[in-house]
């Protein structure tokens, strides 16, 4: 029944203060933007009609997204430049429409289309006392902490190696803890490099499918548990891709 | 000039966000929020509860827009940080800030609290403490912001009177601009705090507690003007041309889910059904309706501009609007196919009420709530709740025919002149309603019928015909609850009731005077905040606060006043005259009904004459 509908793929970014939006808040926010823009969106049938949208893999709260997507079904064809101009003045600060195009209504979902996510982390040095904000984390599991004066990037590199060596990490959840095996989820070794201001950039790519995913915020926290005097300044998903 | 980007606390707040629940409470940036860094005068509107409770408040939205439209002035918002954030802020020594500029409240010109209910009092102290603003008006220096208040509780906010530099009584639309103009001008002239508040007291509707002296030996405390020229009775402000004004409904669109997460369009103000227990029914008179054209236009415009997918047509009794059917039909046609839900906040208890609810709900039917308020006709007549059992059964029949399967009936316990028979009348009425509802649906759907009975404990409110009555004791309230629990309510009916302990606190602060301020402060010192949240309410801390101060809370709440005796709230008036209230009390005792003046003739409450305002209807009612 959707063959005569138009599936519009919108690429957007969620940055600045809006990186604190949860996935549900992001969905609600964008749907309200689409309504304010006045796009002729389709509405589902049934008891509780709602806008026909589909989103990709969720971002954790606190992680910015610079290459995010939403698909929305609309009932009439509108030229892309017009679509883009419809969003002028209806977006909250931090949320921005970057591009849009039409895709085949029968094509794969956003989740299937973009299983790969590339993340960038900025990690900075900080006084050890406030490193994790969580004293018990500092006292335990920081056997390598003696090399505190060493090169910052080197220390991070070591911390990363320790974590990768384990091949897995424990994710604490409300009901029961879960073990996440890096294996397929992590694509290649994360790369570290200095930035101009002395902080370190880490880049990594993850693969997500139905069952498992590697949360970037938890992964970097796992590394920093091994590296006293380091904290995360920012995490961004900078790219989503199909291969 | 108090705004300065460098004073923004954002960089210090941001590291706390991931340690707290729902960070979007604290980040501003919502669509519709207005930040004016050039304004020289900043009025912080603060709602004394958490963000998702405060943001939907319509009074706030109205004042926010009015102040922001004034030259040189800006309004900003603040809410009480949830306990996790409050703890983080104290640890990091970060003062309470307003959202738009992230500047400390201490740098603003006015901090204005909305008083929605009495259970917010400890949160006001919590906010002031986090802001570093002295609790008592008399302790504030000239450069400290004014701390003011407005909202439904002002009809007796005496227990918090020592906190407020000024209180605005009644509808805020006009008084707020007069207030801001006067304050701004005097501030620029370099006037002292004392000079400023004295001048503010000349604005009609502005009550300055420090200009009223306590009558020696009075208990509860009675106050009288302490200086020449301030009014012995401060009368509420009322908007005469309400019907001509477009609903200022364009709110800030939040990220997180709110308690009322929808566009609200105020379609009428006031209700003169005359329920004798209802404070809002007495204090928001007279009834003024907005015309259908204006409601429909404002609703469609509001939906378009906010992107909300739900709109509520709000008022005290929306189905009483003379054009409600026309409004609903026009809106249904206009939003067809857009996935927009139209809702009414309350249902009139009759077939027409259900018809309107059906028009609004369309195919999406959750539950329906009716409020018979009392279990017997005798008691319903005493409270002037003009509904009969026939009305209820007609409404139930209409509701279940239309497809509803879940129904909630709302009652009060501890009403004046209530007997055990009236309490057990709730059980009887509920059982019959349940059986009747089951008879209204096809056999195979009978299992889906759900009935809930919800009881609250009556709090006698100032400025109502029951203002002279005492509240039932906690023990008596509990006994009444137990009467129902043990009263053979059908096992298919759910029964829930309001905690008599929170009702007692509400009763204490509804009925007491200035002498109670120390109780609020001691309770806050003992750790009380968010008293309206059942999981945060801490009766033991309240009890020990009262014990430490030698206060008998039960006695205060249960105290009866002689008609004609001075009352702690006598110096504030909602325009309904005391003679009318006393007459209504007498009629209550006799079980005599008083009609609604928007359906029949004037009942002589005095509002229209005293305040110079008329009832205005879009069409004819009844």
Interface residues (C-beta under 8 A of the other chain):
Chain A: X16 X17 X18 X20 X21 X22 X24 X25 X28 X29 X31 X32 X33 X34 X35 X36 X38 X43 X44 X47 X48 X49 X50 X51 X61 X62 X90 X91 X92 X93 X94 X133
Chain B: X17 X18 X19 X23 X24 X27 X28 X29 X30 X31 X253 X255 X256 X257 X303 X304 X305 X306 X307 X308 X309 X337 X338 X339 X363 X364
